[in-house]
């Protein structure tokens, strides 16, 4: 996990708190500038398609669209909306349920063998983050 810049991870701790509702989509459609009408229509299609999925299988709430990737983008562009913690971390490469997962060593004095330090998003101002998404998306 060597990177030129410090690595920031926005996992389920925060991304599972960001959902777009039907009302949010309608608001984006109302507010969309002419240049954003097509993206707003595409967002509506995505929302309608996600609404047809069973929430427990899609990892979403009924009637809402999870904004998983938005959490990562907002963590980079609006870090003031997040609470961060630094832990050493590595990618689990062995077989099993953790294969491919980023595993953080949250012990008080982790071994350097646990991997490099990674900045993890652990909390988010969800309402403000969603409002920021709506404003930017609507243009």
ZAMARGU-4260 file (C-alpha; in steps of 0.2 Angstrom, whole numbers, plus 5000, padded with zeros to 4 digits):
<rodrens>
0) 5000/5000/5000 | 5014/5012/4996 | 5008/5029/4990 | 5015/5045/4985 | 5003/5054/4996
5) 4995/5049/5013 | 4981/5037/5010 | 4963/5041/5016 | 4950/5027/5017 | 4931/5031/5017
10) 4923/5014/5022 | 4907/5009/5027 | 4908/5019/5044 | 4904/5034/5034 | 4897/5029/5017
15) 4883/5019/5025 | 4877/5035/5032 | 4875/5044/5015 | 4859/5040/5006 | 4849/5050/4993
20) 4830/5050/4995 | 4817/5052/4981 | 4814/5070/4988 | 4833/5073/4986 | 4832/5067/4968
25) 4817/5078/4964 | 4825/5093/4972 | 4841/5090/4961 | 4829/5089/4946 | 4821/5106/4951
30) 4837/5115/4954 | 4847/5108/4940 | 4855/5121/4928 | 4853/5118/4910 | 4870/5110/4909
35) 4865/5098/4923 | 4848/5092/4916 | 4856/5076/4908 | 4866/5071/4923 | 4850/5074/4934
40) 4840/5062/4922 | 4853/5049/4923 | 4853/5051/4942 | 4834/5048/4942 | 4837/5032/4931
45) 4850/5026/4943 | 4838/5030/4958 | 4824/5021/4950 | 4834/5006/4946 | 4841/5005/4963
50) 4823/5006/4970 | 4819/4989/4961 | 4833/4980/4971 | 4830/4971/4987 | 4838/4983/5000
55) 4846/4969/5010 | 4855/4963/4995 | 4860/4980/4988 | 4866/4986/5005 | 4854/5000/5005
60) 4839/5007/5014 | 4822/5004/5005 | 4818/5019/4994 | 4835/5027/4995 | 4851/5026/4985
65) 4868/5024/4994 | 4881/5036/4989 | 4896/5025/4993 | 4908/5034/4981 | 4902/5051/4986
70) 4909/5048/5003 | 4927/5046/4996 | 4926/5061/4985 | 4919/5072/4999 | 4932/5066/5011
75) 4945/5073/4998 | 4936/5089/4994 | 4927/5093/5010 | 4937/5085/5024 | 4929/5097/5037
80) 4914/5086/5036 | 4923/5071/5042 | 4931/5065/5058 | 4947/5055/5054 | 4958/5043/5064
85) 4975/5036/5059 | 4979/5018/5061 | 4991/5006/5053 | 4983/4996/5039 | 4986/4982/5027
90) 4976/4972/5014 | 4971/4955/5019 | 4979/4943/5006 | 4975/4926/5014 | 4959/4916/5009
95) 4944/4918/5020 | 4930/4931/5024 | 4943/4945/5025 | 4952/4942/5008 | 4954/4959/5000
100) 4949/4969/5014 | 4958/4984/5022 | 4962/4979/5040 | 4966/4992/5052 | 4977/4989/5067
105) 4968/4999/5081 | 4979/4994/5095 | 4987/5008/5105 | 5004/5003/5100 | 5003/4994/5083
110) 5018/4985/5076 | 5026/4993/5060 | 5022/4976/5052 | 5004/4981/5052 | 5007/4992/5037
115) 5008/5010/5034 | 4998/5023/5042 | 4981/5026/5034 | 4969/5040/5038 | 4952/5033/5040
120) 4935/5042/5040 | 4926/5037/5055 | 4911/5049/5056 | 4903/5062/5044 | 4891/5076/5045
125) 4879/5066/5035 | 4866/5080/5032 | 4879/5093/5027 | 4888/5081/5016 | 4871/5076/5007
130) 4867/5095/5005 | 4884/5098/4998 | 4881/5084/4985 | 4864/5091/4980 | 4871/5108/4978
135) 4886/5103/4967 | 4876/5090/4957 | 4862/5102/4953 | 4875/5115/4948
</rodrens>
